[in-house]
Structure formats: C-alpha cells, structure tokens
Amino acid sequence: MAKKKSDRTVLGKGKFLRLVRDGKWEIAERINARGVVAVIAVTDDREYVLTEQFRPAVGKLVIDVPAGLSGDVKGQENEALAVSTVRELTEETGFAAKTLKHLADCPSSPGLTSEVVSYFLADQITRTEEGGGVEGEQIQVQTPKLRTIKKWLAEQVAAGKLIDPKVYAGLYFIGANSKR
C-alpha cells in the first residue's frame, strides 16, 4: 500500500526537484512539470536521431534521445505530452515529425525518483532547423545509421562517453514498431 505524500518529510527543494524522506527511503520527486518525454526518431535513411551533451551530474558527455520536461514553461503548465514531444524534438535536434505514436510510460529510476518518462515514436521526420537546444544547452545532434549502431555506440563508449539507457530502449521500440 502506497503512503500518502503528506507522510513524507521534505529534506530540500529546488526548481524542478524535491528531496523527501519516506520512512527509510530518500526520494527525488519531480515537481513543477507535468512529466518527462523522450522521442524515438529515425530518418527515412534509417538514421537514429540522438543528442550528445555534457551532463554535470555524471561529469561526462552523454548520448541520449531527444528528451525533456513537459509543463515546465511558464504559461504552458498544462502542455500536452505530445506537444512537449514535438517541441523537444525540434529544439534539441531541428527535426519535425509529421506523426507521433505514444509507446510507453516508464519509471526512469524507481528506487531513486518519482520521474516517469513517456516515450513517443516520431514518424516521417524532416530537418527544419539547426537544433542544439535552448539557452544554456549545448546539444550536438548525432545521426548514426541503424545498420552500424552497435559499432557506433561502442566507439562512443571507447571515447569516454556514456550512453543513456533511453537509447537502448529506443532501439527496442524501433524494432518492435518496424514496418520494414
């Protein structure tokens, strides 16, 4: 049986996270956002659209899928997850999608955080902008070919980069939703 959130003791709070104690557990709760979205996107040339950016929490460059918060923008607190998905894909990578398909809602690290990631498959994507993220983000767009993705990922790891698990989840979703 789940405890009421009112039974939790707040240990600290930031703009988007609140650290709480629930019995013996310390939990990072996601606040001031409706959710988190992750975009699985593949070009017509079978290139996997990924992002690369330095992440201070791990002190390394991280390869990830385009992803971000939903409802975190002032005046857009009730933004639909699908709208956030389109926005994040374009802001981070410069790609736009003609269609989206909701795939799954998955906890990112259920022993640590309340965060749940909503995965979407972007279809019929085209490059409309440069991408790179919003102010303060320095995102590099990567588009490795799916036919050589294992080798490419291994090269990234050998270069000292980390691969976010959403990249591997995305490969599963691509295979499970492949029409080819």
C-alpha positions in Angstrom: 0.0 0.0 0.0 1.4 3.4 -1.0 1.9 6.0 1.7 0.3 9.4 1.3 2.7 12.1 0.1 1.8 14.1 3.2 3.6 11.4 5.3 6.9 12.4 3.6 9.4 14.8 5.2 10.9 17.4 2.8 14.7 17.4 3.0 15.3 20.0 0.3 13.7 21.6 -2.7 14.8 23.2 -6.0 13.1 24.4 -9.0 12.3 21.0 -10.5 13.2 18.5 -7.8 12.2 18.0 -4.2 14.2 15.6 -2.0 12.0 13.8 0.6 12.3 11.1 3.2 9.7 8.4 3.2 10.4 6.1 6.1 14.0 4.9 5.3 13.8 5.9 1.7 15.2 9.2 0.3 13.3 10.0 -2.9 13.8 12.8 -5.5 10.4 13.9 -6.6 9.9 15.6 -9.9 8.0 18.9 -9.4 6.9 21.9 -11.4 6.5 19.8 -14.6 3.7 17.6 -15.9 6.1 14.9 -16.9 9.1 13.9 -19.0 9.0 13.0 -22.6 11.5 11.0 -24.8 11.5 10.9 -28.6 12.5 8.0 -30.6 13.1 9.3 -34.1 14.5 7.6 -37.3 15.1 9.4 -40.6 13.9 7.9 -43.9 17.6 7.0 -44.5 17.4 4.8 -41.3 19.5 7.2 -39.1 18.8 7.2 -35.4 18.4 10.8 -34.2 20.3 11.2 -31.0 21.7 14.0 -28.8 25.1 14.5 -27.2 25.7 16.9 -24.4 27.8 17.3 -21.3 25.9 16.3 -18.1 27.3 17.8 -14.9 25.7 15.1 -12.7 28.0 12.4 -14.2 30.8 14.8 -15.4 30.8 13.3 -18.9 29.3 13.7 -22.4 26.2 11.6 -22.7 24.5 10.2 -25.8 20.7 10.3 -25.4 17.5 10.5 -27.3 15.8 13.9 -27.6 14.0 14.4 -24.2 12.8 17.0 -21.8 10.2 18.2 -19.4 6.6 18.8 -20.2 4.7 21.7 -18.5 7.9 23.4 -17.3 7.4 26.6 -19.3 5.6 29.5 -17.6 2.2 29.9 -19.2 2.3 26.3 -20.6 2.0 24.3 -17.4 -0.8 22.2 -18.9 1.0 21.5 -22.1 0.1 18.1 -23.5 2.8 15.5 -23.5 2.6 15.1 -27.3 3.0 18.9 -27.7 6.1 18.8 -25.5 7.5 15.9 -27.5 7.3 17.9 -30.8 8.8 20.9 -29.1 11.7 18.9 -27.6 12.5 17.1 -30.8 12.7 20.4 -32.8 14.5 22.4 -30.0 17.2 19.8 -29.5 17.7 18.3 -33.0 16.0 20.6 -35.5 13.8 17.8 -36.7 10.0 17.9 -37.0 7.7 14.9 -37.1 4.5 14.5 -39.1 3.1 11.9 -36.7 3.7 10.7 -33.2 2.8 7.4 -31.5 2.8 7.1 -27.7 4.8 3.9 -26.9 5.0 3.6 -23.1 5.3 5.3 -19.7 8.4 4.0 -17.8 9.9 4.9 -14.5 13.4 6.3 -15.0 14.9 5.0 -11.7 12.1 3.9 -9.4 14.4 3.4 -6.4 15.5 7.0 -6.6 12.9 9.2 -8.2 9.2 9.6 -8.9 10.0 10.6 -12.5 8.1 8.7 -15.3 9.3 9.0 -18.9 6.7 9.0 -21.6 8.2 7.5 -24.8 6.9 8.6 -28.2 7.8 7.3 -31.7 8.3 10.2 -34.2 7.4 9.3 -37.8 8.1 11.0 -41.1 10.7 13.3 -39.7 12.4 16.1 -41.6 15.1 18.6 -40.7 13.5 22.1 -40.4 16.0 23.9 -38.1 19.5 23.6 -36.7 18.6 22.3 -33.2 21.1 22.5 -30.4 18.7 23.1 -27.6 17.6 26.3 -25.8 19.7 28.8 -23.9 22.3 27.1 -21.7 22.2 23.8 -23.6 25.0 22.9 -26.0 23.5 19.9 -27.7 25.2 18.2 -30.6 23.0 16.2 -32.9 24.2 12.7 -33.9 22.5 10.6 -36.6 24.3 7.2 -36.8 23.0 4.6 -39.2 20.9 1.9 -37.6 22.7 -0.8 -39.6 26.0 0.2 -37.8 24.6 1.4 -34.4 26.2 -1.3 -32.2 29.7 -0.3 -33.6 28.9 3.4 -33.3 27.8 3.1 -29.7 30.9 1.0 -28.8 33.1 3.8 -30.4 31.3 6.4 -28.3 31.9 4.4 -25.1 35.5 3.8 -26.1 35.8 7.6 -26.4 34.7 8.0 -22.8 31.1 9.0 -23.4 28.1 7.5 -21.5 25.1 6.1 -23.2 21.7 6.8 -21.6 19.5 3.7 -21.3 16.8 5.5 -23.3 18.9 5.0 -26.4 18.7 1.2 -25.9 15.0 1.4 -25.1 14.6 3.3 -28.3 16.3 0.6 -30.3 13.8 -1.9 -28.8 10.9 0.3 -29.7 12.3 0.8 -33.3 12.5 -2.9 -33.8 9.1 -3.6 -32.2 7.4 -0.9 -34.4 9.4 -1.5 -37.6 7.3 -1.8 -40.8 10.4 -2.8 -42.8 
